[in-house]
């Protein structure tokens, strides 16, 4: 079977909703045992139930990725029982605002989750991967490579996720560890729906269409489309790929403009 992940163990941070949920379920549907790291375990527990209902294997872990102690404890509990083959650094938070509208506490909050969280997970997982190799995927963003209005702190954090990928791919190539990143444009997740409901309650449908048109292809991406790309990069079919960022953006990076 193509993209077979049987006997593989995967960690998906932020795997309880949105893109992370789609990735968790997709990896599990192809045979991986999926460990979901979530701050709110109730959402992770629901995904675990869905995976088990379709015959897959999954476990939830209460984990604040911004805490190295939390991450270390969770990773040690897993690594002491089985090899860790896949790490998906998906957990992240957003912030809207230019540099003037980004307070220090906002900047620190984004940094601790989106940057330090990625570092904490890689730092803890790498020793377990060095013996047999593995795959690491960082969830970056188009905001890592192009300018986006009012995304100062978020862009900073995703730029860090991208460049950490390059560094890890280079440093651990000889250990058989592949590291890549995925850079989505706007993906239709519950976060988008919540943003529209809270900020545009009177014209959310109109705003949804406006946001959809910012992608040249004319729509937002789907979480499953990102998950399918992640599945490929985690599989042996992608064994010749490392140190590469994969935009999944409906043409946003290359086709916007005149």
N, C-alpha and C positions, 0 to 999 in steps of 0.2 A: 504494500500500500504506500502510495506517495505521502510524504509528510508524516511518517509514522513516528510517534513519540512514546511508544510503549516502553516501559521500564525507565522512563525519564522522570526526574523530579524537578518541578518548576516552582519558583517563588514569584508571585505577582503582587507588587505593592499597589495599594489603591484598587484592588481587584474586585471590589464589591459593587461598583456602579460604572456607568458610562463605558468608556473604552476599556477600562480594566476588567469590567464584568465580561465584556465580549471576548477579551483575550483569555480570561480564565476558563470560560466555557469552551472556547475553541481548542485550546491546548488539551483540556480534559477530554474533549470528544475525539481527539487523536491519540489518546492513550496515556498522556502524562498524568502523574499525581500532582495536583496543584495545591500549593500552600498560599493562602490569601492573607496578606498583611493589611490590616485596616485599623484605623483609630476607633471606628464605630463597628464593633464586631457583629451587631445585629444585621447590618447589610451584607457582611461577609457570610454570615450564617445562612442567609437566604440563598445566596449563590451556591453555597455548598449543597444545600438541599436540592437545588435545580440540577446540579452536576450529578449528584447521587441518583436522582430520579431517572436520569438518562443512562445510568450504568457506569458513570465515571467515579473517580476518586478525588476528593478535595478535603482540605482542612482549613479552618480559620484561625487566625492568630491576632490577638490584641496587640497592636504595635504602633507606636509613634515613631515614624521614620526619622524625625528630627532628633530623637534620643539615641545616641550610640549604644547605650546600655540596653535599651529596649530591643534594638535591632540585633545586637550581639546575642542576647539571651534567646531570641526566637531562632536565629540562624544556628546557634550551637545545639539547640534542641532538635533541629532537623538534621544537621550535619552529623550528629552523633549516632544517628540511626540509619541514614542512607546518603548516597552521593547527592550533591546538588548540581544539577546539569544546566539549569536555565534560571536566569534572573531577569525579570522585566521591571525596570525602574519606571513605574507609571504614576505613582502617587504624586500629586501636585496640587497647588492652589493658584488662584488667579488674583490679579490686582489691576484695577483700572485707574490710570492717572499718569500724567507726565511727571518730570522730576520735581517740579514745584508742588505738585499735588500728592507727592509720595512722602508721607511722614516717616521718620526714622523707624518707628515701630512697625509700619507697614513693610518697609524694606527688609527689616530683620525677620519678620514673619515669613515672607516669601523666600528669603535666603535660607532660613533654617529648614523649611520643608523641601523646596525645589532644588536646592544646591547641596546643603549638608545632608539631606535625606538620601540623595543619590550617592554621595560619598560614603555615608555610613553603611549603606547596603553593599556597595562594591567592596569596601574595606573589610567587611565581615565575611563576605562570600568567597572572595578570591582565594584564601588559603585552602578552602575545600575543593575548589576547582583545579588547583594547580597539579594535582596528581593525575587526573584523567581528562582534563579539558572541560570546556563548557561554553555556554553562549550567554552573553549579556546584551540586553537591548535597553538603551536609554530613550525615554519618550521626550524628544525635543519639541520643536515647533518651527513653523515658518518664521516666527518672530525671532528665531536665533540667527537668521541670515538676512532678513529684509526689515526695513523700518515699518512699524505698525503704530498708528496713532494711539497715544495714551496707554502705552504698555511698557513703561520704563522699567519697573522692577521685574515684571514678568519676562520681558525680553532679556534682561540681564541674566535671569536664572536659567532660561532655556539656552542661552549662549554658553553658559557654564556646563550644562548637561551635554551639549554638543562637543565641546572641547575636551571634557573628561572622557568621552567616548574615544576620541582620537588617541589620547594619552594611554588609556588602558589597552586599546587594540595594539598599540606599538610595544608597550612594556611586556605584554603577556602572550605575544605571538608564539614564542618558543614553547609555551606550556599548552598549546592547543586550545587556547581560549580565544574565541571570536567575540568581538564587541562592535556593534553597529548602533545606529540611532534611527528613529522614525520621526519625521517632522510633519505633523498634520496641519492643514489649514483649519477652517472652521468645521467642526464635526457636530452633527445634531445629537446632543446628549441632554440628559435632564438638567444639566447646568445651563445650557442655552435656554431651555424652556423657563427655568426659574428666573434667569436674567431678564427675559422679555416680560414675564408676568410682573416682576417687581418694578421694572423701570419704564415699561410701556404698556400699562394695563388697558389703555383705551384704544391702542392701535397695534397690538402685538402681532397680528397676522400680517399687517403691512410691513412692520419692521422685520419680521421673519423673512419675507420675500426680499427685502432690501439687503439683509445680511447674506442671504443665499446668493444674490447676484454679485457679491464681491468676489466670488470664485468665477473665473471665466467660463467654467463648464456650466454654470447656471444653477447650481444647487450646493447644499452642504454635503459633506461626506457622511457616511454611516459608520458607527462603531465597528460593525462587522467587517467593513472594508479594511479598517486599520488592523483588526484582529487577524484577518487572512494574511496580510503582509507580515505581521509578527510571526504567525505560524510558519510561513516560508523561511524566514530568517532564522528561526529556531531549529529547523529541520536539517537533516544531512544533505538535502537537495541544495542548500545554500552554503555548503562546506568550503566553497572557494571565495566567500564574501566576508570581509572584515574591514574595519576602519572606514565605513561608508555611511553617509547619511542618506535616508530615503524620504524625500518629500512625497506626501500624499495629499495633494493640494488643489485638485481641479484646475491646474494650470496657473495658480496664483503667482508663483515666483517668476516664471518665465514669460507668461502671456499677458500680464497686466501692463498697462501703458499703451502708448501709440504704436 
